[in-house]
């Protein structure tokens, strides 16, 4: 895995620039919510489509996955990490909805934003520099996959879900999520691999991960503001 070097002066800039902006985590669009609430029958195609749409338009998922694959060395590593994330995401999506496990959506989305911060900080070698060791990357990706899936579960739980065939519909939705993820990751990996062949990749990669970290702080900060306003 490639290691990035971040100049000391830029470490200070990272936190100085991370002010809260007007951004929000993805949810379920109103039209999609209406379909979920009123759909009768199985409708395999639409449920697959909704899952895929959720992934390719869920920029918090995509930002985290971009951080995950940014410095991976080969197809095997990409497959392992993406599989761990997918398993975690699927477990909490299905369990959260079917078992009725609830949590505050703002707080879960804030943690999702911090998952982006974590991965970009990890890519920059920040843990080794600050605490002298690095959290086990595979376990962390699996853990954040659990949180990302639960974040979607909190969005679906507020809908008036039809009880008939709900488990199968959620399973189809989840398959769509994975198909959308494969599509998005394919483009990500191709672009990152092409970028690595360009001159000055290392310096540009540092700036990209700093920017990614800023976006993660913005996502988390906005969700925390929403939580405080609703308290």
N, C-alpha and C positions, 0 to 999 in steps of 0.2 A: 504494500500500500504506500502511495506517495505521502510524504509528510510536508506540510506547509510551514513556512517560517513567517511569523508576523512581527514586524518591528515594534519595539517597546512603545514608541510614541503613538502607534496606531491602536494599541490596546486601550489607551486612555480615550481615544476618539470614539471607539466602539460604544462605550457607555455614555459618552457625552452626546452622541448623535441619536441615541435610542429614546427619543421623546414619543409620546403616544400620538397616533394619527387616526384618521377616520377610515378604519378598515374593519371588516367583520369576517368571522369564519363562515363557511358555507353551511347551508341548511337544506331544507326541502322546499323547492319552489312551490308557489301557490297552486299552479296548475297540476303539478305532480302530486301535491298533497290531496287535491280533490279526487284525483284518480285513485290514489291509495285508499281513501276513505269510502269511495262509492263503487269500487270495482266489484263486479259479481263474476264468479267463475275464475278460471286459472289465468288465462291470457298470458301465455308464456313469453311471447315476444315483447309486449310492453313492460313486463317486470324486469326482463333482462336489459331492456333499453334504459329503464330508470336507474338500474344499478350502474350501468356503464356511464350514463350521463352524470351521476353523482360523482364518480371518480374523476372523470376528465374535466369537470367544472369545479371540483373541490380543491382549491388552490392550497389550502393548508396541508392536505394529504400530499399534493404534488411537491410542495416546497420541502417537506420532510423527506420524501422519497428521493428528490434531487440531491439532498444532502447525503443520503445513505449511499447512493451509487456514484457520487462525485469522484471519489478516489479509489473505488474498488478496482482490483487488478484484473479480473477476468470474468467470463460468463459464469463460472462455477460460484464465485463469490456473490455475484448479483443474484443468482438463483437461490442461494442459501438465505441471504438477507431478506429478499422479497418474500420468500416462502414463510419465514418467521413472522414478518409483518402481517402477511395475509392470514395466517392461522390465528394470530392474536386478534386481528380486526374482526374476523368471522366469529370467533368465540363470544366476544362481548356484544357484538351486534345482535346475534341470535338470542343469547342468554338474557341480555338486558331487556329486550322487547318481550320475549315469551315468558320470562320469569317475573316481569314487572319490577325490575331492579331500577330504582330511581336515584338521580343525583341532580344537582344544580347544573344546568347546561352551560351557564356562563363560566363556572369554575372548571368544568371539564374542558371547555374550549380554550380557557387560559392555559391549562396544562398542555394542550395540543400546540398552542403557540410556543410554549417553552420547549417542546420537543424539537422544534425547528432551531431554536437557540442552542439546545444541547448538541445537535448533530453538527452544526456549523462550528461551534466551539471545539468539538471533538476533532473535526477535520483540520482545525488550525493548531492542533497539539496543545490546546489550552489546559487540559487536565494534567498532563505530564508537567507542564510549566508551573502550575499553581499548587497542585496537591501531590505531585510526584508519582501518580499512578493513573491508569486509565480504566474507567468502568468497562466491564466486559461488553464489547460492542453488540454481540449477537443477543445477549440477554436484554440489553437496553432497547434494541430494535423490536424485539418481541413484546417487551413491556409497553412500549409506546404504541405498538399495534393494538394492544388491548385497550388503551385509552382512546385511540382514534376510533375504534369500533364502538366503544361506549358513547363517544360523542355523537355519533350518528344515531345510536339507539335513543338518546335523550330527545333528539328531534322527532323521531318517529313516534315515540311514546305519547306525545301531546296530541296526536291525531286520533280520530275516532276510527280505530282499526276494525275491519270486519273479522269476526272470529272464524268464519268458514275458510278452511284451507290456509290459515295465516302462516303456519310453519313452512309450508311448501312455497308460498309466495315470497316469504323472506329468504328462503334458500335460493330461489330463482334470482331475486334481487341481489343476493350476495354473489352469485355466479356472474351476474352482469358487472358487479363491482370489480371482480377479478379480471374479467375481459377488458374492461376499461383501463384497469391498471396495467395490463400487459401492453395495450396500445400506447398509453402514455409513456411507459418505461422504455418501450422500443425506441421512441423518438428521443427520449432523454439520453439513453446510452449512446445512440448514434451521434448525437450532437456533442456530447462530452468527449467521446473518442476522437472525433474530428478536431475538436478544440485542443486536445492534448498534443496533437501533431503540429500545432501552430507555435511560432516563436513566442517567448515570454509567457507561456502558459502559467508557470508557477506564480509569477507576480499577479497576473490577472485572476488566478484562482484564489489568491489571498483576498483580493478586493471583492470577489464574488461571494466568498463565504462570510466576510464582514457584512456585506449587504444582506445576505441571507439571515444572518443573526439579527440585524436591525429589523427586518420584516417579522421575525419571530417575536421580538420584544413588542412590536407594534400590535400584533395580533393578541398577545397575552394582555397587554395594557388596556386595549379596548374592551376586552371581555371582562376584565376586572372592574373597569369603570361601569359597565353594564350591571355587574353584580352589585356594586355599591349603590347605584341608583335604585335598584330594585329592592334593596334591603329596607 
